[in-house]
């Protein structure tokens, strides 16, 4: 088995080669990908956490596709991943040979932003992966340094890094600070989470959110050195107010618990409702695998079956636990389609609050 690792940064004018593919036609069951190559498009920079995870997962995906075709990982950074999303929707042939993989941006679609021309429900959903997001900060944001997560309430104006205004990693950090009552400034234009982390190390930004797996891997030395500190993990809260705690995360409190420690009550209000809506969207399904609408039925069946088998592969689970201390959760096709459909049902109050936060007119 082999996954071809190509760290190519592709510009918008150099994408035509991805459209070149073999014609699709009826083939013997399990033989669709024989002699073919699959391209996995990742909308962020090569070398970042998402890119590295895509390459790791592609090895397991390849393992579970009949005939085990080569998989090429292509990086297409731009607009916080939306360049790649629009490309796969608009320009990639629906032949089963091009897949989009990576984080998704529910807010860009819910707000109908002009740079988000694709619609998630118009893709063929292959599978999803959950990865709890955590908030972390530089410890030097208060005089004498932070000693515990609740010290975040003592901070002055903080810079938060983001890829674009609706980038969940930056926006969730921005929203969380707003709920806590800590002033911040959202700085956009970074090309990936790794760029934001480098800015954090330089002191250019002081607060961000990332996945727990990234926090425990890429960020581990930064935290161990005392330069950074985990502030809270973003646990979804259901309609009854029940916090969906993650038993695998013990090094920091759940965000509702942090809020209670600081303010003596549970979080509430319009900003909290908007934050919790986004946490519920992203928390369960952080990464998605998508194909253009209209791929051949046999290809779609093989890809969906392989995604489920890869996500539940014992070796993949073992590697995930070894690297990060917890397994990735799997989102099946029915649930993923349901989450996409729910974007049309976001309440006007939540949407208005989020539009104000990101300054969308």
C-alpha positions in Angstrom: 0.0 0.0 0.0 1.2 3.5 -0.6 -0.1 7.0 -0.2 1.7 9.5 -2.4 2.6 12.5 -0.3 2.8 15.7 -2.4 3.0 19.0 -0.6 1.8 21.2 -3.4 0.5 24.7 -2.9 -1.9 25.1 -5.8 -3.0 28.5 -7.0 -6.4 29.2 -8.4 -5.0 29.3 -12.0 -3.2 26.0 -11.7 -6.1 23.6 -10.9 -7.0 22.2 -14.3 -5.0 19.0 -13.9 -7.3 17.8 -11.1 -10.2 17.8 -13.6 -8.4 15.2 -15.8 -9.7 11.8 -15.1 -10.6 8.5 -16.7 -14.2 8.1 -17.9 -16.6 6.5 -15.5 -18.5 3.4 -16.7 -20.1 0.3 -15.1 -17.5 -2.0 -13.7 -17.4 -5.2 -11.7 -18.3 -4.7 -8.1 -15.2 -3.8 -6.0 -13.1 -3.0 -9.1 -14.1 0.6 -9.6 -10.8 2.0 -8.5 -8.6 -0.6 -10.2 -5.8 1.3 -12.1 -7.0 4.7 -10.9 -5.7 7.3 -8.5 -7.7 9.2 -5.9 -6.9 12.9 -5.2 -7.7 14.1 -1.7 -7.9 17.9 -1.7 -7.1 19.6 1.6 -7.9 23.3 1.9 -5.1 24.3 4.3 -1.3 24.5 4.2 0.9 21.5 4.0 2.6 20.6 7.3 -0.2 21.8 9.5 -2.2 19.5 11.8 -5.1 19.1 9.5 -2.8 18.3 6.6 -0.9 15.7 8.6 -4.1 14.1 9.9 -5.4 14.0 6.3 -2.3 12.1 5.2 -2.5 9.7 8.2 -6.2 9.0 7.6 -5.7 8.6 3.8 -3.5 5.6 4.6 -6.4 3.9 6.4 -8.9 5.0 3.7 -6.7 3.4 1.0 -6.4 0.2 3.0 -10.2 -0.3 3.0 -10.9 0.6 -0.7 -11.0 -2.5 -2.9 -7.9 -2.7 -5.0 -6.2 -0.2 -2.7 -5.6 2.6 -5.2 -2.9 5.2 -4.7 -4.1 8.3 -2.9 -2.5 11.7 -3.7 -2.9 14.5 -1.1 -3.1 17.9 -2.7 -3.0 21.2 -0.7 -5.2 24.0 -1.9 -5.0 26.8 0.8 -7.0 29.9 0.5 -10.0 31.7 2.1 -9.7 29.5 5.2 -10.4 26.4 3.2 -13.3 27.8 1.1 -11.2 27.9 -2.1 -10.9 24.1 -2.0 -14.6 23.7 -1.0 -15.7 25.8 -4.0 -13.3 24.1 -6.3 -14.5 20.6 -5.6 -18.1 21.7 -5.8 -17.7 23.7 -9.1 -14.8 22.3 -11.0 -13.9 18.8 -10.0 -15.4 16.1 -12.2 -18.0 13.9 -10.4 -16.0 10.7 -11.3 -15.1 9.5 -7.8 -11.5 10.5 -8.2 -11.5 13.8 -6.3 -12.4 14.1 -2.6 -12.5 17.1 -0.3 -11.3 16.4 3.2 -10.9 18.8 6.2 -12.7 21.1 8.5 -16.0 22.6 7.4 -17.4 26.1 7.9 -21.1 25.9 8.9 -21.4 29.7 9.6 -20.2 30.7 6.1 -23.1 28.7 4.6 -25.7 29.7 7.3 -24.8 33.4 6.6 -24.8 32.9 2.8 -21.4 34.6 2.5 -20.4 35.4 -1.1 -17.0 33.6 -0.8 -18.9 30.4 0.1 -20.5 29.5 -3.2 -20.8 25.7 -2.5 -23.5 24.2 -0.3 -22.7 21.3 1.9 -25.9 19.4 1.3 -25.1 19.4 -2.4 -22.0 17.3 -1.9 -22.0 13.5 -1.5 -21.2 13.0 2.2 -18.6 10.2 2.8 -18.1 10.4 6.5 -17.2 12.7 9.3 -14.8 12.8 12.2 -15.2 14.6 15.6 -12.4 16.3 17.5 -13.2 18.4 20.6 -11.9 22.0 20.4 -10.0 23.6 23.3 -9.1 27.2 24.1 -5.5 28.1 25.0 -3.6 31.2 25.8 -0.1 32.6 26.4 0.5 32.7 30.1 2.1 36.1 30.0 -1.1 37.9 29.3 -1.4 39.1 32.9 1.3 40.5 35.1 3.1 37.6 36.9 1.7 35.1 34.5 -1.4 32.9 34.6 -1.5 30.3 37.3 -4.9 28.8 36.5 -7.5 28.9 33.7 -9.8 31.3 35.6 -7.0 33.9 35.5 -8.1 34.6 31.9 -10.7 36.9 33.4 -7.9 39.3 34.5 -6.5 39.7 31.0 -6.7 43.0 29.1 -7.2 43.2 25.3 -6.2 40.0 23.6 -5.3 39.3 20.0 -7.0 36.2 18.5 -5.8 34.7 15.2 -8.1 33.5 12.5 -8.1 32.4 8.9 -11.2 34.4 7.9 -14.1 36.0 9.8 -16.1 32.7 10.0 -13.1 30.4 10.5 -14.4 28.3 13.5 -11.0 28.1 15.2 -10.7 31.8 15.5 -14.3 32.6 15.8 -14.9 30.2 18.7 -12.1 31.7 20.6 -13.5 35.2 19.9 -17.0 34.2 21.0 -15.7 32.5 24.1 -13.9 35.6 25.2 -17.0 37.6 24.6 -19.1 35.3 26.7 -16.5 35.5 29.5 -16.4 39.3 29.3 -12.8 39.5 28.1 -12.0 42.1 25.4 -10.2 40.9 22.2 -9.4 41.7 18.7 -9.8 39.2 15.8 -6.9 39.2 13.5 -7.6 37.5 10.2 -5.6 36.4 7.2 -3.6 33.4 8.5 -3.3 30.5 6.1 -3.7 27.7 8.6 -3.7 26.7 12.3 0.0 26.2 12.2 0.5 29.8 11.1 -1.7 31.0 14.0 0.4 28.8 16.4 3.6 30.3 15.1 2.1 33.8 15.7 1.2 32.6 19.2 4.8 31.6 19.8 6.0 35.1 18.6 3.5 36.8 20.8 1.6 38.3 17.9 -1.6 36.6 19.1 -2.3 35.6 22.7 -5.4 33.4 22.4 -6.8 30.8 20.1 -8.7 27.5 19.8 -7.5 24.3 18.4 -8.4 20.6 18.6 -7.5 18.6 21.6 -5.4 16.3 19.4 -3.4 19.3 18.2 -3.1 20.7 21.7 -1.6 17.4 22.9 0.8 17.0 20.0 1.9 20.1 18.1 1.3 22.4 21.1 2.7 20.1 23.8 6.1 21.6 24.2 4.7 25.1 24.2 2.4 24.1 27.1 5.0 22.1 29.0 7.4 25.0 28.9 4.9 27.2 30.7 4.5 29.6 27.8 1.0 28.5 27.1 -1.9 27.1 29.1 -5.1 25.2 28.3 -8.1 27.4 29.3 -11.1 25.2 28.7 -12.6 22.7 26.2 -15.7 23.6 24.4 -18.3 21.1 25.5 -21.7 21.2 23.8 -24.7 22.0 26.1 -28.1 20.5 25.2 -31.5 22.2 25.3 -32.0 21.1 28.9 -28.7 22.7 30.0 -26.8 19.4 30.3 -23.1 19.7 29.6 -21.8 16.9 27.3 -18.5 16.5 29.2 -15.5 14.7 27.6 -14.1 12.1 30.0 -10.8 12.0 28.1 -10.0 15.6 28.8 -8.8 16.3 32.4 -6.1 18.9 32.0 -8.6 21.8 31.8 -12.3 22.4 32.7 -15.2 22.4 30.3 -16.1 25.9 29.2 -19.4 26.1 31.1 -17.6 25.0 34.3 -14.9 27.7 33.8 -17.6 30.3 33.3 -19.3 29.2 36.5 -16.0 29.4 38.4 -15.5 33.0 37.2 -19.1 34.3 37.3 -20.8 32.0 39.9 -23.5 30.9 37.5 -24.2 29.1 34.2 -23.6 31.0 31.0 -26.6 32.5 29.3 -27.7 35.2 26.9 -27.7 35.8 23.2 -23.9 35.6 22.8 -23.8 32.3 24.7 -26.7 30.8 22.7 -24.8 31.7 19.5 -21.5 30.2 20.8 -23.2 27.0 22.0 -24.9 26.6 18.6 -21.6 26.8 16.8 -20.0 24.4 19.4 -22.7 21.9 18.8 -22.1 22.1 15.0 -18.4 21.7 15.2 -17.9 19.6 18.3 -19.7 16.5 16.9 -18.3 16.8 13.4 -15.0 18.6 13.0 -13.7 17.1 9.8 -15.7 15.9 6.8 -15.0 13.8 3.7 -17.0 15.0 0.7 -17.3 14.1 -3.0 -18.9 16.1 -5.8 -22.6 15.4 -6.3 -23.2 12.8 -9.1 -20.3 10.4 -8.6 -20.9 6.9 -9.9 -23.0 4.8 -7.4 -20.3 2.1 -7.2 -17.6 4.7 -6.4 -19.8 6.4 -3.8 -20.5 3.0 -2.1 -16.9 2.1 -2.0 -15.8 5.4 -0.6 -18.5 5.5 2.1 -17.7 2.0 3.2 -14.0 2.6 3.2 -14.4 5.9 5.3 -16.5 4.1 7.9 -14.0 1.1 8.0 -11.0 3.4 8.2 -12.6 5.6 11.0 -13.3 2.4 13.0 -10.1 0.5 12.1 -8.6 -0.7 15.4 -5.1 0.3 14.2 -6.3 3.8 13.5 -7.9 4.0 16.9 -4.8 2.7 18.6 -2.6 5.2 16.7 -5.0 8.0 17.7 -5.0 7.1 21.4 -1.2 6.7 21.3 -0.7 10.1 19.8 -3.5 12.1 21.5 -4.8 10.1 24.5 -8.3 9.7 23.0 -9.9 8.2 20.0 -11.5 10.2 17.1 -15.3 9.8 16.9 -17.0 8.8 13.7 -20.0 10.5 12.1 -21.9 8.3 9.7 -23.6 9.3 6.5 -27.2 9.6 7.9 -26.0 11.8 10.8 -23.7 13.9 8.7 -26.5 14.7 6.2 -28.8 15.6 9.2 -26.2 18.0 10.5 -25.9 19.7 7.1 -29.7 19.9 6.8 -29.9 21.6 10.2 -28.0 24.7 8.9 -31.3 25.8 7.3 -32.9 25.7 10.7 -30.6 28.0 12.7 -32.7 30.5 14.7 -32.9 34.1 13.4 -31.7 35.3 16.8 -28.6 33.1 16.7 -27.8 34.1 13.2 -28.3 37.9 13.9 -26.0 37.6 16.9 -23.3 35.9 14.8 -23.7 38.4 12.0 -23.1 41.2 14.5 -20.0 39.4 15.9 -18.4 39.0 12.5 -19.7 42.3 11.3 -21.7 40.9 8.4 -24.3 43.4 7.1 
